[in-house]
Each structure stands twice: as C-alpha cells, then as structure tokens.
Amino acid sequence: MNDTTPPLHPMEREQLRAESTLNVTVKSTDEFHDDVTNTIQVLEQGETVDSTPTLSFVSYDDLMATLTPRVLDLIEAIRREEPASINETARVVDRDVKNVHEELSRLAQLGIIFFEEDGQSKRPVVWFDELVINLPFDPEAGDTATAAP
C-alpha cells in the first residue's frame, strides 16, 4: 500500500483548518481555466478574491463517481469519530483496510482530507464542517453536461 500523496505543509494544514466549508462544483476545463486566469489577473491588480476552497469536477459523472454514498459515509465517520489511523478508520466503518486506504489516498489527492503523521500511523483529517455541492445546469457548457434518459 504505497501512498504517493505528498504531505501538506503545516501552513497549508492550518489554512484548511481555518476554513469550515468545502465547495464542490462541476465546471468545464475551459471554465476552470478562465476562472484561474481571472483570479490571477485580480490578484495582480492587488484586489482580493473569494478564497473559499473549491473542488471542481469536469463532469457530473466524475463528481458522482468520486463522492459516492460510501465515500460520503467514510468522510462523515472520520469527522465524527476522529480515528487515530487508517486501520482504526477501517474498523470504524467496518471495511477492508486496503480499500479504505485506497479511498483515503484518493481523497487526500483531491484535498478533501489530509493526513497527520504520528510515528508509523497516519491519521486522516476532514478539515471542513460542511460540504456544499453546486450543480450548474448550463446548456452551453460543453463537457459538463451528461445525457441521461
């Protein structure tokens, strides 16, 4: 079980802990690029920008494949129980350690959780109190729409 997720710098962990909400949305690659470009321009002009942490997916399918009910239950259990390790997390949710480790690694790569290392143990931390999902239904957004019967 190799974890390739780089650890967060202590300052990054503290910045996340200062936040209470994670916004999740669906944006096309072009929209995301435009948002980043606009933010950089605003910052270069010395103005402030909304710094609410946001996780953007390029499609509804990607969002739903990532934030499944099982994953949301895992996030909630970590927030509620504050397990001290990945093994303890697996016991809390009554699931296989390897599977839980893989899901936690993916969530860490996305910035949904981070790990605090304590010796050989890695404690998963959910840094937000609220997860807000914003699903824009824009017919002109090319790669965000998913057709369903």
C-alpha positions as CSV (number, residue, x, y, z in Angstrom):
1,M,0.0,0.0,0.0
2,N,2.2,2.8,-1.3
3,D,0.9,6.3,-0.7
4,T,2.2,8.8,-3.3
5,T,0.2,11.8,-1.8
6,P,2.7,14.5,-0.8
7,P,2.1,15.6,2.7
8,L,0.7,19.1,3.2
9,H,3.0,21.7,4.6
10,P,2.0,22.6,8.2
11,M,0.9,26.1,7.0
12,E,-1.4,24.5,4.4
13,R,-3.0,22.3,7.1
14,E,-3.6,25.4,9.3
15,Q,-5.1,27.3,6.4
16,L,-7.5,24.5,5.7
17,R,-8.4,24.2,9.4
18,A,-9.3,27.9,9.3
19,E,-12.0,27.1,6.7
20,S,-15.3,25.4,7.5
21,T,-16.7,24.8,4.1
22,L,-15.6,22.9,1.0
23,N,-17.5,23.9,-2.2
24,V,-17.8,21.2,-4.8
25,T,-18.9,22.1,-8.3
26,V,-18.8,20.9,-11.9
27,K,-17.0,23.1,-14.5
28,S,-15.7,22.5,-17.9
29,T,-12.0,22.6,-18.4
30,D,-12.4,25.9,-20.2
31,E,-14.4,27.4,-17.4
32,F,-11.9,26.3,-14.9
33,H,-9.0,27.8,-16.9
34,D,-10.9,31.1,-17.3
35,D,-11.6,31.3,-13.6
36,V,-7.9,30.7,-12.7
37,T,-6.8,33.3,-15.3
38,N,-9.3,35.8,-14.0
39,T,-8.3,35.2,-10.4
40,I,-4.6,35.7,-11.2
41,Q,-5.4,39.0,-13.0
42,V,-7.4,40.2,-10.0
43,L,-4.6,39.3,-7.6
44,E,-2.0,41.0,-9.8
45,Q,-4.2,44.2,-9.6
46,G,-3.9,44.0,-5.8
47,E,-7.5,43.1,-5.2
48,T,-8.8,40.3,-3.0
49,V,-10.7,37.2,-4.2
50,D,-13.1,34.7,-2.7
51,S,-10.8,32.2,-1.1
52,T,-13.4,29.5,-0.2
53,P,-11.8,26.2,-1.0
54,T,-13.4,24.7,-4.1
55,L,-13.1,21.3,-5.7
56,S,-14.2,21.3,-9.4
57,F,-15.0,18.2,-11.4
58,V,-15.2,18.3,-15.2
59,S,-18.4,16.2,-15.4
60,Y,-21.3,15.2,-13.3
61,D,-20.2,11.6,-13.8
62,D,-16.8,12.3,-12.3
63,L,-18.4,14.0,-9.3
64,M,-20.8,11.2,-8.7
65,A,-18.2,8.5,-9.1
66,T,-16.0,10.3,-6.6
67,L,-18.5,11.4,-3.9
68,T,-20.5,8.2,-3.7
69,P,-22.7,7.5,-0.7
70,R,-20.0,5.1,0.6
71,V,-17.3,7.8,0.4
72,L,-19.6,10.4,2.0
73,D,-20.2,7.9,4.8
74,L,-16.4,7.5,5.2
75,I,-15.9,11.3,5.3
76,E,-18.6,11.6,7.9
77,A,-17.2,8.8,10.1
78,I,-13.8,10.4,10.1
79,R,-15.3,13.8,11.0
80,R,-17.4,12.3,13.8
81,E,-15.1,9.6,15.2
82,E,-11.7,11.2,14.6
83,P,-9.9,7.9,14.2
84,A,-6.1,7.8,15.0
85,S,-5.0,5.8,12.0
86,I,-6.1,4.3,8.7
87,N,-6.5,0.9,10.4
88,E,-8.8,2.5,13.0
89,T,-10.7,4.2,10.3
90,A,-11.3,0.8,8.6
91,R,-12.6,-0.6,11.9
92,V,-14.9,2.4,12.4
93,V,-16.5,1.9,9.0
94,D,-16.3,-1.9,9.2
95,R,-14.4,-2.2,5.9
96,D,-11.3,-3.7,4.5
97,V,-8.1,-1.7,5.4
98,K,-6.7,-1.9,1.8
99,N,-10.0,-0.5,0.4
100,V,-10.2,2.3,3.0
101,H,-6.5,3.2,2.4
102,E,-7.1,3.5,-1.4
103,E,-10.2,5.7,-0.9
104,L,-8.4,7.9,1.7
105,S,-5.4,8.3,-0.6
106,R,-7.7,9.4,-3.4
107,L,-9.5,11.9,-1.1
108,A,-6.1,13.2,0.0
109,Q,-5.0,13.7,-3.6
110,L,-8.2,15.8,-4.1
111,G,-7.7,17.8,-1.0
112,I,-10.8,16.5,0.7
113,I,-8.8,15.1,3.6
114,F,-5.2,15.3,4.7
115,F,-3.1,13.0,6.8
116,E,-1.3,13.9,10.1
117,E,1.6,11.5,10.7
118,D,2.2,10.2,14.2
119,G,5.1,7.8,14.1
120,Q,4.1,4.9,11.8
121,S,0.4,5.9,11.9
122,K,-1.3,8.3,9.5
123,R,-4.4,10.0,10.9
124,P,-7.0,11.1,8.3
125,V,-8.4,14.5,9.0
126,V,-11.5,16.0,7.5
127,W,-10.9,19.7,7.7
128,F,-14.4,21.1,6.9
129,D,-17.7,21.1,8.7
130,E,-19.8,21.5,5.6
131,L,-19.6,20.2,2.1
132,V,-21.7,22.2,-0.4
133,I,-22.3,20.8,-3.8
134,N,-23.2,23.3,-6.6
135,L,-24.5,21.7,-9.8
136,P,-24.9,24.3,-12.5
137,F,-27.1,23.3,-15.4
138,D,-25.7,25.3,-18.2
139,P,-26.8,24.1,-21.7
140,E,-23.8,25.9,-23.2
141,A,-21.2,24.2,-21.0
142,G,-19.7,21.7,-23.4
143,D,-18.1,19.0,-21.4
144,T,-20.0,19.2,-18.1
145,A,-23.4,18.0,-19.4
146,T,-24.2,14.3,-19.1
147,A,-27.1,12.9,-21.1
148,A,-29.4,10.6,-19.2
149,P,-32.7,9.2,-20.3
